[in-house]
Amino acid sequence: MYHVDEMIPAKRRLEESSSDEHQTEAQVSIIREVYQAVWEEFNEWSKKDFEKSMQTLVTKSQNRTEMADDDLVGDIEQLDLQEESFPNYTMNDPEIITLKAPFDPAPSYTSCTPISDNHHTGDDPHDLPFFPLADDPTFDWKEYGKQYKSYAWNSDLFDSDLHAVVTETAHRLHHQHGLSYAEIDDTSELPLPLTSTRNGPPGVLVTLKYQGDFDWANSAKHSSQSENLPLKPVLPVRTEFQNLVSHFCNSASCMFGYCDQHIPWYPFPPRLSVTARKDSNDLLADTLSACSNDCFISRLPGNDLTLETEWTQDDLDTFKIFIDHSPDALPCDLAVICKKPCFEIFKRRKNMLPDDDIKRKDPRTKVKYPPPLKQGKFNDLNMDKFKPGKPCHHKGTCDASHNCTCHRKHAHCDRSCHCDLKACRRRWTGCSCARRKTKRSCRTNECACYKAQRECDPELCGRCGARSDQSERDKCSNVSIQRQYWKHTEVKPGTWGVGLFLLEPVESGEFITEYVGEMTHQRTSLTRDEVSNHRKRSYLYNLNGNYDLDSNFLGNESRYINHSDSPNCFARIMLVTGNYRIGIYAKTRLEPGIELFLDYGSDFFRIPTKAKQ
């Protein structure tokens, strides 16, 4: 038997549990009601929005009476785009007209998306997007599908309409009915989660800050801030800056701000500390003329440096970021970036970096670089067998004691590495070829860059003309890939199907074009090989120990160069400012109109394993 005093708490817990159940039922009822109402409003708005969009396609006629009775365009102008108002049209049997072409049809060939630079793909998706050769009964598509974990069409796709409705429902439940986002998620009534879980996908309100607000007529304008979850959290300026820097590419040849080709395997390393070397007098000497009426050199004579504008905390944080990264930048330049008067920038900089604390660099002091290592200690002189790695980033010497990645690979450090120039003995220094009056330089193994299968670096090879862009004689002949000095060619019927033909003369050893495509991992190439072998058509080229270059889906006209046992061209893998690329060069002098041929090599004509069986 239970004592009376013991029964009272149990009864109270039962009442509380019953109360919670009633409260949850009430919340579920409200969520369902609001969710249904938002969907109905969204559907009505979608119909009107569609009608509005269709009206923009209607061409207004100046004189309706001049139009024929069977004028379809005129009939469309009069439509009010309501379902019941569309007229019924009877389609007559079409008249077939046969035209005889004045020329023979071109032979069938496989096209691709044209690109001018290699695209980094890496690995193909783990979800099979579609079955290749589905209309070919001889292809074993079932066996091919076993290589993938799942099918893409079984995955959940992004539904923008559903996201818009769920977002608006959450806003109304929170702001009008006082429900927190966590309480809404606990009921599991909405089809998408609002908040993120540790191991689950990001919630709708979290991804909203990357997608932006949905703009439809009945969506309420709510504050983005909430006591439970800030929809768009305000990050400190320094944090936003670090996030932005992470999207910059560390590849020396990349010209894209938000690069998606190199960042996954070529990330921007952490910043090394920078020391200020210029005091106020040095900045004054480096400034040739006043940038504006508020320039610091105009205010110095009267020493009128009183701050005249208001500096917020974000302004100060932004200014400090630039001082940390580039302390010797001119105030005139920082004034444009920070949108502040130049003299105020100068005064802030002087307060932050007093002249007495700046250790000026003696111009008579010469930097002593250590002697380079012998070339025999490096493995990256043969690009066909070398497996590239990430650029090194450390202080001190580039050896095992500092865990240098270039040392582990027995590779040279290049300008993408963030090691100490004063201590590095692995640094690639470029060539020392001089310009020649009779012929262009850097075309033979006498050039250190050409011998090492590298294109000359404009920042390292200054004497050979790699930096110049003047007359033909002054140009370095080992910068053709990075400058895209492609010869004019055309694709037309050739020896095997279609081929590539020259439209201008080419000298022996001269660059013709670049072979471009998708950079894929070698294990991905094996998966693609099964389809290529079945089609008896492959555009795969081995790039280095890590990547292959596949021109099947992305490429240029070089993919149409046919094979020959007596080729007139040769392919050469080159390291171009940090990136591995393939150049096509002439073996002998070639005249316009000649078809180009390459030796594909014995591996290209290998018998597939399944064919042997």
Beta strands, then each sheet from edge to edge (+ up, - down):
strand 1: 113-114
strand 2: 119-122
strand 3: 127-128
strand 4: 150-151
strand 5: 489-493
strand 6: 498-502
strand 7: 511-515
strand 8: 518-521
strand 9: 540-542
strand 10: 547-550
strand 11: 554-555
strand 12: 562-563
strand 13: 569-576
strand 14: 579-586
strand 15: 597-598
sheet 1: 1+ 11+
sheet 2: 2+ 8+ 10- 9+
sheet 3: 3+ 4+
sheet 4: 5+ 6-
sheet 5: 7+ 14- 13+
sheet 6: 12+ 15+
end
